[in-house]
Amino acid sequence: MHFFFEIPVFIVLYGFLGFYSAVIIILTHFIPTIDYVMLRLNIKGKLHRKLFHNIFTTAIAGVLLYFFFGIMIAILGLMNVVFHFILDLDEYGIAIFFPFSGYRLRLKRK
């Protein structure tokens, strides 16, 4: 489902920033997906929506994006990660402060 939201975002960003920048920003959307891939590969399956769906991973990604690509790509990349988080706020939610807290931010109650 996330992929279908990224197509229009890519088209808009490509028009404004160019292909290279658009690709970098779109790839940031899939940083939180790494723990889903880990779940499917049976690698630490209990960490889905924890390991890469938290503010600490997001902060590290933001710093790396800023260091390697500049402020514009960092801000847009972080906005894209936050957009991914919003899409995951279903009844399962995301562990926003993992590993310090097991609290899950969610829109619906289980």
N, C-alpha and C positions, 0 to 999 in steps of 0.2 A: 504494500500500500504506500509506503514511504516513497518508493521510486516514482510513482505517478504524480506525486506532488513536486518532485524535483525537476521534472521535464519543463514545466512553465518557468520555474525559477532559473533553470539553466539558460533558457532562451532569452529571458530578460537580462540576466547578467552578461551573457555573451554579447548582447547588443550594446551594453554600456561599457563593459570592461575588457572584452576580448576573450578569446578562447581559453588561453592559459589561466587567467584569473578565474574564469567561470568554472573550470575543471577543479581547481584547488578548492574553491568554496563549496562546490557540490560534494567533493570527497569528504569534507569535514562533516557533512550530514551523516555519513556512514561510520564515523568513529564509535558512536554508541552501539552500532550493529555488531561490533566485534564480539561482545558477550553473547549475542544470539548465535553467532557462528560457533562459538565455544560450546554452547548448549547443544547444538546439532551434532557436533563432533564428539560429544560426551567428555569434554574437557571442563571440569569445574562447573557442571550444569547448574548448580545452586547459585551461581553468581550472575545469572541473567537479570538484566535491569538493575544491577548493583555496581559491578566493576567499572563499567564505562558510562553509566547513567548517573553521574554525581557531579557536584560542583568542583571537586578537586581535579578530576580528569579534565573537566571543561577548562579550568584555570590553566592547567599545564598545556593543554592544546592551544589556548589563547596566547600564552607566552611564546610557545614555539612558532605559531603562525606570525606573530608580531616580529620575532627575531629573524625569521627566514623570508617573510613576504611583505612586511610593512603593516601599518596601522589599518588601512582600508580593508585588506584581505582578512586581517585578524578580526575586526569588528563584524564584517559580513559572515565570516566563518563561524564565529560564536553565535551570531543570530541564527544561523542555520542549525547549529547544535541545539539551541534552545527550542527552535521549531520542532526538531525531532523529539525532544522531551515532551513538548505539548501534545504531540501525536500519541505519545505513550502513556498519557495520564488516564488510562482506562481503569477498570476495577483492580487490576494487579498493581498498577502504579510504578513509580521509580524510587529507588532508595537514594534520595538526594544527598544525604550526608554520610553515605557509606565510605569508609569502614567504621566511623565513629558512632553511628546510630543506625538502627534497623528500621527507623521510621520511613514509611513509604508515602510519598506525595501522590494523591490520586483524586480523581473527580467523583468516582462512584465508590460506594462502600460495598464490600464483599458480603 
